[in-house]
Amino acid sequence: MDKLRNIPFSPPDITDEEIEEVINTMKSGWITTGPKTKEFEREIADYVGVKKAVCLSSATAAMELTLRILGIGPGDEVITSVYTYTASASVIDHVGAKIILVDTAPDSFEMDYDKLANSITERTKAIIPVDIAGKMCDYSKIYEVIKRKRGLFRASNSIQELFGRIIVLADAAHAFGAEREGLKCGQVADFTAFSFHAVKNLTTAEGGAVVWRNDLGLNDEEIYKQFMLYSLHGQNKDALAKSRIGAWEYDILCLAYKCNMTDILASFGLIQLHRYEWLLKRRKEIINLYEKKLSEFNIDFLQHYDEDYASSGHLMLIRIPDIDECQRNLIIEEMAEAGINCNVHYKPLPMLTAYKKLGFNIKNYPNAYNMYKNEITLPLHTLLSNDDVIYVCEQLKTIITRIRK
């Protein structure tokens, strides 16, 4: 019998280089938003292949500020997937718009694009697709739907008039570094929000970023300034600008929010970004090993890599056919007893109290529930050894075999 191991679900991969960079930043005397944050923004933009990036406190903040800058609010509707974390939908409520949830396609973690089309009305201003597990959605299909429904779109301000159609804001919290049809995540959706939370492939402990396409006719400098304004209380100068000799005076142009990134976190992120190609490569190796071992017994898993796309390899989503929710939970408990920490991604939003209070009912989203009831997320991180992966698979097989009897 294998020796019991302790395999955490998703610890951060931090080297001495990140620690040293953070120490240097702390010693520099500049720890809030400043030169390191600006450098991190430039490097993110270069990596993604866009002109500008904005670093913020989270992907959630990035999505909410984007909706606000687009002028989306009360009386509007925004569509997102029912199979996601609350952040994809809560930001819609935060700005006062109505949340419209779309079921997944059968046996898919992606929203049903036919149902997406049927959910669009004259009030629809934006769609928030979710790049779950790091695999980009089929944006070609999303834009096809938007094109077909263009006649329904009603702009309510100048920036919406510039688009002349429903705007696509990708929840790419999982998908930094993913690609599809030759384009990187961040180059496809109109706006794209990334997360650098502690469990993400690239972490700054807490943090996120937003980028946008450069072929939409937007004034990139003006959009960047809007994000700066909204993220720093509506103040017309950030701390770096105010620190210049004689430049103390400032104005508050609107009653905004506080969700900027700090230089401490940005310095952490800069080293992570320099290591990122290796991190992606190692994740792919681990996923390939998982797929090889899991294919030996009856388990379905999300396909991360194909001719047309490459995931960021963020989560190892598997489904165990012919088991129910209680059996799934029992498997997770027994995996924990074997020293393996697993998770579930995700509990569909209508199963959560806050969304029940809004009137959502899981019975109206049967495909999402069917995906959820037998889904398990296995550990996937760059601190795993190949032996760890084999151990996880062997323990999983033993437990499933016992439960199926």
C-alpha positions as CSV (number, residue, x, y, z in Angstrom):
1,M,0.0,0.0,0.0
2,D,1.2,3.5,-0.9
3,K,2.5,5.6,2.0
4,L,-0.1,8.3,3.0
5,R,0.8,11.6,1.5
6,N,-0.2,15.2,2.1
7,I,-1.2,16.7,-1.2
8,P,-2.7,20.2,-1.0
9,F,-5.2,21.4,-3.5
10,S,-3.5,24.5,-4.9
11,P,-0.6,26.0,-3.0
12,P,1.3,29.0,-4.5
13,D,4.6,28.3,-6.3
14,I,6.9,30.9,-4.7
15,T,10.7,30.9,-5.1
16,D,13.4,33.0,-3.4
17,E,13.3,35.3,-6.4
18,E,9.8,36.5,-5.7
19,I,10.6,36.9,-2.0
20,E,13.7,38.9,-2.8
21,E,11.8,41.2,-5.2
22,V,9.1,41.9,-2.6
23,I,11.8,42.7,0.0
24,N,13.5,45.1,-2.4
25,T,10.2,46.8,-3.0
26,M,9.6,47.1,0.7
27,K,13.1,48.6,1.2
28,S,12.6,51.0,-1.6
29,G,10.1,53.1,0.4
30,W,7.4,52.8,-2.2
31,I,4.9,50.1,-1.4
32,T,1.5,51.3,-2.8
33,T,0.6,51.8,-6.4
34,G,3.8,53.1,-8.1
35,P,6.6,52.2,-10.5
36,K,6.4,48.5,-10.0
37,T,2.6,48.4,-10.7
38,K,3.1,50.4,-13.9
39,E,5.9,48.1,-14.9
40,F,3.7,45.0,-14.3
41,E,0.9,46.6,-16.4
42,R,3.3,47.1,-19.3
43,E,4.6,43.6,-19.1
44,I,1.1,42.1,-18.9
45,A,0.1,44.1,-22.0
46,D,3.2,42.9,-23.8
47,Y,2.5,39.3,-22.8
48,V,-1.1,39.4,-23.9
49,G,-0.4,41.4,-27.1
50,V,-2.5,44.5,-26.4
51,K,-1.6,48.2,-25.9
52,K,-2.7,48.6,-22.3
53,A,-3.4,46.7,-19.1
54,V,-4.8,47.9,-15.8
55,C,-3.8,46.2,-12.5
56,L,-6.4,46.1,-9.8
57,S,-7.2,44.4,-6.5
58,S,-9.0,41.5,-8.1
59,A,-10.7,40.2,-11.3
60,T,-14.0,41.0,-9.6
61,A,-13.0,44.6,-9.4
62,A,-11.8,44.5,-13.0
63,M,-15.2,43.2,-14.1
64,E,-17.2,45.6,-12.0
65,L,-15.2,48.7,-13.1
66,T,-15.5,47.7,-16.7
67,L,-19.3,47.5,-16.4
68,R,-19.4,50.9,-14.8
69,I,-17.1,52.5,-17.4
70,L,-19.4,51.0,-20.1
71,G,-22.3,52.8,-18.4
72,I,-24.2,49.6,-17.6
73,G,-26.6,49.9,-14.7
74,P,-30.3,49.9,-13.6
75,G,-32.7,48.9,-16.4
76,D,-30.0,46.9,-18.2
77,E,-29.5,43.1,-18.4
78,V,-26.2,41.3,-18.4
79,I,-25.9,37.6,-19.3
80,T,-23.5,35.1,-17.8
81,S,-23.1,31.4,-17.2
82,V,-25.0,29.6,-14.5
83,Y,-21.9,27.4,-14.0
84,T,-19.4,29.7,-12.4
85,Y,-18.2,31.4,-9.2
86,T,-20.4,34.1,-7.8
87,A,-18.1,36.9,-8.9
88,S,-19.2,36.5,-12.6
89,A,-22.7,37.4,-11.6
90,S,-22.4,39.5,-8.4
91,V,-20.8,42.3,-10.3
92,I,-23.9,42.6,-12.5
93,D,-26.0,43.1,-9.4
94,H,-23.4,45.6,-7.9
95,V,-23.9,48.0,-10.8
96,G,-27.7,47.7,-10.6
97,A,-28.3,45.6,-13.7
98,K,-30.3,42.4,-13.9
99,I,-28.5,39.1,-13.8
100,I,-29.5,36.7,-16.6
101,L,-28.2,33.2,-16.2
102,V,-27.8,30.7,-19.0
103,D,-27.6,26.9,-18.6
104,T,-24.6,25.0,-19.9
105,A,-24.8,22.9,-23.0
106,P,-25.4,19.1,-22.3
107,D,-22.2,17.5,-21.0
108,S,-20.3,20.8,-21.2
109,F,-18.9,23.3,-18.8
110,E,-19.6,26.1,-21.3
111,M,-22.9,28.0,-21.6
112,D,-25.4,26.7,-24.2
113,Y,-25.0,29.2,-27.1
114,D,-28.5,28.5,-28.5
115,K,-29.9,29.4,-25.1
116,L,-27.7,32.4,-25.0
117,A,-29.3,33.7,-28.2
118,N,-32.8,33.1,-26.7
119,S,-31.8,35.1,-23.6
120,I,-31.0,38.3,-25.4
121,T,-33.5,41.2,-25.3
122,E,-33.5,44.9,-26.0
123,R,-32.2,45.4,-22.5
124,T,-29.1,43.2,-23.0
125,K,-25.9,45.3,-22.8
126,A,-23.2,42.7,-22.1
127,I,-22.3,39.1,-22.0
128,I,-19.8,37.7,-19.4
129,P,-18.6,34.3,-20.7
130,V,-16.5,32.2,-18.3
131,D,-13.3,30.6,-19.4
132,I,-13.6,27.8,-16.8
133,A,-10.5,25.9,-15.8
134,G,-8.4,28.0,-18.2
135,K,-10.0,26.9,-21.4
136,M,-11.3,29.8,-23.5
137,C,-14.9,29.7,-24.6
138,D,-16.0,29.5,-28.2
139,Y,-16.0,33.2,-28.8
140,S,-16.6,32.8,-32.5
141,K,-20.0,31.4,-31.6
142,I,-20.7,34.1,-29.1
143,Y,-20.0,36.8,-31.6
144,E,-22.1,35.0,-34.2
145,V,-25.0,35.1,-31.7
146,I,-24.4,38.8,-31.0
147,K,-24.3,39.6,-34.8
148,R,-27.6,37.8,-35.3
149,K,-29.2,39.8,-32.5
150,R,-27.7,43.1,-33.3
151,G,-31.0,44.6,-34.3
152,L,-32.2,44.4,-30.6
153,F,-29.3,46.4,-29.2
154,R,-30.2,49.8,-27.8
155,A,-27.2,52.0,-26.8
156,S,-27.6,54.3,-23.9
157,N,-24.4,56.3,-24.1
158,S,-21.6,57.2,-26.5
159,I,-19.3,54.2,-25.6
160,Q,-22.1,51.8,-26.2
161,E,-22.9,53.6,-29.5
162,L,-19.3,53.1,-30.5
163,F,-19.8,49.3,-30.2
164,G,-23.3,49.3,-31.7
165,R,-23.8,45.8,-30.3
166,I,-23.7,43.7,-27.1
167,I,-20.3,44.0,-25.4
168,V,-18.3,40.9,-24.4
169,L,-16.5,41.0,-21.1
170,A,-14.6,37.7,-20.5
171,D,-14.3,36.4,-17.0
172,A,-10.9,34.9,-17.7
173,A,-10.0,34.6,-14.0
174,H,-8.6,31.1,-14.8
175,A,-7.3,31.7,-18.3
176,F,-4.2,34.0,-18.3
177,G,-1.9,32.6,-21.0
178,A,-4.6,30.5,-22.7
179,E,-4.9,30.6,-26.5
180,R,-7.6,29.8,-29.1
181,E,-7.4,29.9,-32.9
182,G,-4.0,31.7,-32.8
183,L,-5.1,34.5,-30.4
184,K,-4.2,34.9,-26.8
185,C,-6.8,35.3,-24.1
186,G,-7.2,39.0,-23.8
187,Q,-7.2,39.6,-27.6
188,V,-10.6,38.0,-28.3
189,A,-13.2,39.4,-26.0
190,D,-13.8,43.1,-26.0
191,F,-12.6,43.4,-22.4
192,T,-10.9,40.6,-20.5
193,A,-10.5,40.3,-16.7
194,F,-7.7,38.1,-15.2
195,S,-7.2,37.0,-11.6
196,F,-3.9,36.8,-9.7
197,H,-5.5,35.3,-6.5
198,A,-3.4,33.0,-4.4
199,V,-4.7,29.8,-6.1
200,K,-4.2,31.1,-9.6
201,N,-1.4,30.0,-12.1
202,L,0.2,33.4,-11.7
203,T,-0.3,34.9,-8.3
204,T,0.2,38.2,-6.6
205,A,-1.6,36.9,-3.4
206,E,-4.6,39.0,-4.3
207,G,-5.0,41.0,-7.5
208,G,-6.2,41.1,-11.0
209,A,-6.0,42.9,-14.3
210,V,-8.1,44.0,-17.2
211,V,-7.2,44.4,-20.9
212,W,-9.2,45.3,-24.0
213,R,-9.0,44.9,-27.7
214,N,-7.3,47.6,-29.8
215,D,-9.4,47.2,-32.9
216,L,-12.6,48.6,-31.5
217,G,-12.0,52.3,-32.0
218,L,-11.6,53.0,-28.3
219,N,-9.3,55.7,-27.1
220,D,-6.8,53.5,-25.1
221,E,-5.4,56.4,-23.0
222,E,-8.9,57.6,-22.1
223,I,-10.0,54.1,-21.1
224,Y,-6.9,53.6,-19.0
225,K,-7.5,57.0,-17.3
226,Q,-11.1,55.9,-16.6
227,F,-9.9,52.8,-14.8
228,M,-7.4,54.8,-12.8
229,L,-10.1,57.3,-11.8
230,Y,-12.6,54.6,-10.8
231,S,-10.1,52.5,-8.9
232,L,-8.7,55.5,-6.8
233,H,-11.8,57.2,-5.3
234,G,-12.3,59.3,-8.5
235,Q,-9.1,61.2,-7.7
236,N,-7.4,62.9,-10.6
237,K,-3.9,62.1,-9.3
238,D,-2.5,58.8,-8.0
239,A,0.0,58.7,-5.1
240,L,2.9,58.6,-7.5
241,A,1.8,61.8,-9.3
242,K,1.1,63.5,-6.0
243,S,4.6,62.7,-4.6
244,R,6.3,64.9,-7.2
245,I,7.6,68.2,-5.7
246,G,4.8,70.8,-5.4
247,A,2.2,68.4,-6.8
248,W,0.2,67.8,-3.7
249,E,-3.1,69.3,-4.9
250,Y,-5.8,67.0,-6.3
251,D,-9.5,66.9,-7.2
252,I,-12.2,64.3,-6.8
253,L,-14.0,64.0,-10.1
254,C,-16.6,61.4,-9.2
255,L,-17.5,59.3,-6.1
256,A,-15.7,56.2,-7.1
257,Y,-14.0,53.1,-5.5
258,K,-10.8,51.9,-4.0
259,C,-9.4,48.8,-5.7
260,N,-5.9,49.6,-6.9
261,M,-2.9,47.1,-6.9
262,T,0.1,47.9,-4.7
263,D,3.8,47.8,-5.7
264,I,4.4,45.0,-3.2
265,L,1.9,42.7,-5.0
266,A,3.1,43.9,-8.5
267,S,6.7,43.1,-7.7
268,F,5.6,39.6,-6.7
269,G,3.7,39.3,-10.0
270,L,6.6,40.5,-12.1
271,I,8.7,37.5,-11.1
272,Q,5.8,35.2,-11.5
273,L,5.3,36.5,-15.1
274,H,9.0,36.0,-15.9
275,R,8.6,32.4,-14.8
276,Y,5.2,31.9,-16.4
277,E,6.1,30.0,-19.6
278,W,7.8,27.3,-17.4
279,L,4.8,27.3,-15.1
280,L,2.4,26.7,-18.1
281,K,4.7,24.0,-19.5
282,R,4.8,22.1,-16.2
283,R,1.0,22.3,-15.9
284,K,0.6,20.8,-19.3
285,E,2.9,18.0,-18.4
286,I,0.9,17.3,-15.2
287,I,-2.4,17.4,-17.2
288,N,-1.1,15.0,-19.8
289,L,0.0,12.6,-17.1
290,Y,-3.4,12.8,-15.4
291,E,-5.2,12.2,-18.7
292,K,-3.0,9.2,-19.5
293,K,-3.7,7.6,-16.1
294,L,-7.4,8.5,-15.9
295,S,-8.0,7.1,-19.4
296,E,-7.3,3.7,-18.0
297,F,-10.7,3.7,-16.2
298,N,-14.1,5.2,-16.8
299,I,-13.6,8.9,-16.0
300,D,-14.4,11.9,-18.1
301,F,-12.3,15.0,-18.0
302,L,-12.2,18.5,-19.5
303,Q,-10.0,18.5,-22.6
304,H,-7.4,21.3,-22.1
305,Y,-5.5,21.0,-25.4
306,D,-6.5,20.5,-29.0
307,E,-5.4,21.7,-32.5
308,D,-7.4,24.9,-32.1
309,Y,-6.8,25.8,-28.5
310,A,-4.5,25.6,-25.5
311,S,-5.8,26.1,-22.0
312,S,-3.8,27.8,-19.2
313,G,-4.2,24.4,-17.4
314,H,-5.7,26.0,-14.3
315,L,-8.0,23.2,-13.0
316,M,-8.2,19.5,-13.4
317,L,-12.0,19.0,-13.8
318,I,-13.2,15.4,-13.9
319,R,-16.6,13.8,-14.0
320,I,-17.4,10.3,-12.8
321,P,-20.3,8.8,-14.8
322,D,-23.1,7.0,-13.0
323,I,-22.6,8.5,-9.5
324,D,-24.8,10.9,-7.7
325,E,-24.0,14.0,-5.6
326,C,-23.8,12.0,-2.3
327,Q,-21.4,9.5,-3.8
328,R,-19.3,12.3,-5.2
329,N,-19.1,13.9,-1.8
330,L,-18.1,10.6,-0.3
331,I,-15.3,10.2,-2.8
332,I,-13.9,13.6,-1.9
333,E,-14.0,12.7,1.8
334,E,-12.2,9.5,1.3
335,M,-9.6,11.2,-0.9
336,A,-9.0,13.6,2.0
337,E,-8.5,10.6,4.3
338,A,-5.8,9.5,1.8
339,G,-4.1,12.8,2.2
340,I,-5.4,14.3,-1.1
341,N,-7.3,17.6,-1.1
342,C,-9.9,17.9,-3.8
343,N,-12.6,20.5,-4.6
344,V,-15.7,21.0,-6.7
345,H,-16.0,23.6,-9.5
346,Y,-18.6,24.8,-9.3
347,K,-21.8,24.7,-7.4
348,P,-24.2,26.3,-9.9
349,L,-25.3,29.7,-8.8
350,P,-29.1,28.9,-8.3
351,M,-28.0,26.4,-5.5
352,L,-26.6,29.2,-3.4
353,T,-28.8,31.1,-0.9
354,A,-28.1,34.6,-2.4
355,Y,-29.3,33.5,-5.8
356,K,-32.3,31.6,-4.5
357,K,-33.3,34.9,-2.9
358,L,-33.2,36.5,-6.3
359,G,-35.6,33.9,-7.6
360,F,-33.3,31.5,-9.4
361,N,-34.1,27.8,-9.2
362,I,-31.7,25.0,-10.1
363,K,-34.6,23.0,-11.7
364,N,-34.4,25.5,-14.6
365,Y,-30.8,24.6,-15.2
366,P,-30.7,20.8,-15.5
367,N,-27.6,20.6,-17.6
368,A,-25.5,22.6,-15.1
369,Y,-26.8,20.4,-12.3
370,N,-25.9,17.3,-14.2
371,M,-22.3,18.6,-14.6
372,Y,-22.0,19.5,-11.0
373,K,-23.4,16.4,-9.3
374,N,-20.5,14.1,-10.4
375,E,-17.7,16.7,-10.8
376,I,-14.5,16.5,-8.8
377,T,-11.5,18.9,-9.2
378,L,-8.2,17.1,-8.6
379,P,-5.1,18.9,-7.3
380,L,-3.3,20.7,-10.1
381,H,-0.3,22.9,-9.3
382,T,3.4,23.1,-10.2
383,L,4.6,21.7,-6.9
384,L,3.2,18.3,-7.7
385,S,5.6,15.6,-8.7
386,N,4.8,12.9,-11.3
387,D,4.7,10.4,-8.4
388,D,2.1,12.6,-6.7
389,V,-0.1,12.6,-9.7
390,I,0.2,8.8,-10.0
391,Y,-0.7,8.4,-6.3
392,V,-3.8,10.7,-6.8
393,C,-5.0,8.6,-9.7
394,E,-4.4,5.3,-8.0
395,Q,-6.2,6.4,-4.8
396,L,-9.1,7.7,-6.9
397,K,-9.4,4.5,-8.8
398,T,-9.4,2.4,-5.6
399,I,-12.1,4.6,-3.9
400,I,-14.3,4.8,-7.0
401,T,-14.2,1.0,-7.4
402,R,-15.2,0.5,-3.8
403,I,-18.1,3.0,-4.0
404,R,-19.4,1.6,-7.3
405,K,-19.8,-1.9,-5.8
